[in-house]
Amino acid sequence: MQRKQLLGSWLPLALYIVFLHLSWVGAWLVFIFLKTSLFPALNDEKLSALWWFIVQFFVWLPPVFAYIYYIEHQNPLSYLRLTTNLGKGMKWGIIFSLLIPLIALIPLGKKPDPLYCNNLPLLFSSSLPAPMTEEIVFRGFLLEQFKTRMGYLKATIVSSLLFFTIHLVGWFFSGSFPSFSSLLVLLFSLSAFGIFLCYLKRTSNSLVTSMIYHWSNNFYYRRLPCFFKL
C-alpha cells in the first residue's frame, strides 16, 4: 500500500516534468517550421519574444494551476507565494537586484548586442516574460512539490537542475549548444543561480522576490555590456 501511495504521489509530478520538456521541444519544432516557411516574420526579435511568452504562459502554466487546485486542493496564488508577503517580496527583490553588478552574475567577456543596446523597450519586454513563467514553474511549483517529498535542501538542488535541463532544449534547437567544458560551466552557473533564487524566495516567503531578481539579472546581462567592454 505504501508503494502505491508513493507512486501515486510522484506520478502526476513526474508526468508534468515530462510534459514540460516535451512541450518545450514541440514549441521549438513549431517555431522553426513557422519562421522558415509559413511565417518568416517570427525572425523578428519582438515577435519571437511574444511567441515564447505565449508558449510558456498558455502551455506551461495552466497544468500548474490545475495541479495545485485539483490535486493539492489549495489556492494556486497562495500556494505559489504570489500573494504572500507582497511588500516584503518586492523590497527584497529590489535590494538584491541592486547588488547584481557586485556579485558577478554577469559573465565576463560578454559582447554587446546592438539589438538590445539600441532598443530599450525591446530589452524590457524580452527580459520580463521568462522570469515570470520560469519562477512560477521552478521556484513556485516544482520547489514546493519536491520540498514535501525530500526536504528543502534536496528540493532546491533538483528544481535547479531541472531549470538547467530546460535550457538544454533551447541551446540545441537554436544552434548554440555549448562544448562539453562550457556545458559543465553552465551546469554549475545555472544550477547555482537557481539555488540562489530558491534562497531569495525563502528569505521573503514570496515568489515576487525571485521574479524581480530574475528579471533584473536578465536585464543587466543584456544591457550592461552596452556600456562596458567586459
N, C-alpha and C positions, 0 to 999 in steps of 0.2 A: 504493500500500500504506500509505503514511504517513497519507493522508487517511482510509482505512478504520480504521486504528488510532486516529486522533484521534476519529473519530465513535464508535468502539466504547468509548472511554474516557469520553466525555461523555454518551452516550445514556442509560445507566442512571441517572446522576446527574440528568440533566435530567428524566427520567420521574419520579423521586422528588420533585423540586421541584414539578412539575405536580400530582402526586398529593397532596402536602402541602397545597397551596392548594385544590384541588378537594374534598378530603375535609373541609377546614375549612368550605367553603361548604356542602357537604352536611350537615355536623353542625349548622350554624346553621339550615338549612331544616327539618331533622327536629326540632330543638329548638323552633322557633317553632310548628310544626304540633302537636307533642305538648302544649305548655303552653297552647295556645289551644283545644284540642279534647279530646284523649284523656286528658291527664294535667296538669290545671291546677296540681297540687302542685309542678310544676317552677318555678313562680313564686317558690317559697321559695328563699332565697339558699343555704341549705345543700344542697338537692337540685340546684340549678343548678350549684353548685361541683363536686358529685360527678359530674354529667353531663360537664362539661368535662374533668375528670380522666380519666374513663373513655375519652372520645374520644381525648385526647392519648396516654394510656398504651397503649391497645389498638389504636389505629389508626395513630398517628404512629410509634411506637417499633418494632413488630415488623419493618417493612421495613428500618429502620436496622440492627437486629441481624442480619437475614438478609443484607443487603448486605455488611456487614463480614465475616460468616462465610463466605459462599459466593462472593463476588466478590473481596474483599480477602484472604481466607484467613487471617484473623487472629482473635485472641480479642477479642470486642467490648468487654469490660470494660477490657482493656489499651489497645485502640485509642482508646477514648473517654476515656482517662485517669481512669477511675473508681476504679481500684485503685492508681494510681501516686502516690507521694509523699502518701499519705493524711494523715499527720500534718501535713506542711508545708502541704498544701492547706487543712486545717481552720484551722491557725494564721493563715495569711494572710487567709483568708476572714473570720475573726473580727476581725482587726486592721483591715482595710479597712472592715468593716461599722461599726465604732465611729466611723469618720470621716464616715459618711454625712451627719449633720446639718451638718457643717462644710464640705462641698464642694457644697452647693446642688443636690443631685439631687432635692430635694422642691420642686415648683413653688410659687411664691408665690401666695397668693390661693386656695389650695385650701380648700374648705369642709368642715367636719367631717361625716362620715356617721354618723348616730346608730346605724345598724345595726352598724357596726364598733366604735363607741365603747362600746356597751353589751353587747357580746358578744365577749369576748376569745378564747374557743375558736374561734368562727367566724372571727375575724381570723387566727388562727394557721393554721387548716385551709385557708382560702381563699387564703392567701398562699403556701402551700407547693407545691401541685402544679405550677403553671406554671414556677417556677424549675427544678424537676427535669426536666420533659419538654423545655422550651424550651432549656435548656442542653445536654442530650444531643443535640438535633437541630441547633441552630445553632452552638454553640461546640464541641460534641464531634464531630459527624459532618460537617456541611457545611464548617466551618472546615478540618478536616483534608483533606477531599476537594478543596477549592479550593486549599489550600496546595500540594498535589502537582502541580497544574496551572498555577498562576500565581504562586506565591510567597506569602510570608506577608502582606505589606502589602496586596496586592490581595485576598487571601482574606478578610482582616478586613473590608474595605470591602464586598465583595459579600455575605458572610454577614450583615453588619449591615443592609444594605439589604433583604435578604430577611426579616430579623427585623422590619423596618418594614412590608413589604408584607403579611405575615401578619396584622398588626394592622388593616390596612385592612378586612379581611373583617368582623371583629367590630364595628368602628365603623359600618360600613354597615348590617348587619343589626340592630344594637341601636338604631339611630336616633340615634346620636351622632356621625355623620360630621362632621368639622370643616370650617370655612370654608377657603378656599384659603390665606389668610395663616396660619391656625392649623395647616394641614396642613404648610406649609413649616417652621414651628417644630417640629412633631412629627417631621418627616423628619430634621431636624438633631439633635434631642434624643435620639430613639430610636436613630438610627444611631450617634451619639456614645456612647450607653450601651452599645450592642452592641460597639463597638470597644474600649471600656474593659473590658468583660467578657472580650473576647479577650485583652487585655493581662494581666488578672488570671490567666487560665488559663496563659498563657505564663510568667508570673513564677514560679509554683509548679510548673508542669508537671502540674497536677492540675485536673480539672474541678470538683472539690469546692469550690475557692476561688470560682469564678464562681457556683456554685449557692448557696453561703452568702450571698454578697454580693447576688445577685439576690433571694433571699428576704428578706433584711434590708431591701433597698430597698423592696420591696412592703409590708413590714410598717410601716416608717417612713412611707411615703407615705400609708397609710391611718390610722395611729394618731396620729401627731404632731399633725395638725390638731385632734384631740380635746382637746389640752392647750393649744395656742396658736392664736390667730387670726392665721394667716399672711397 
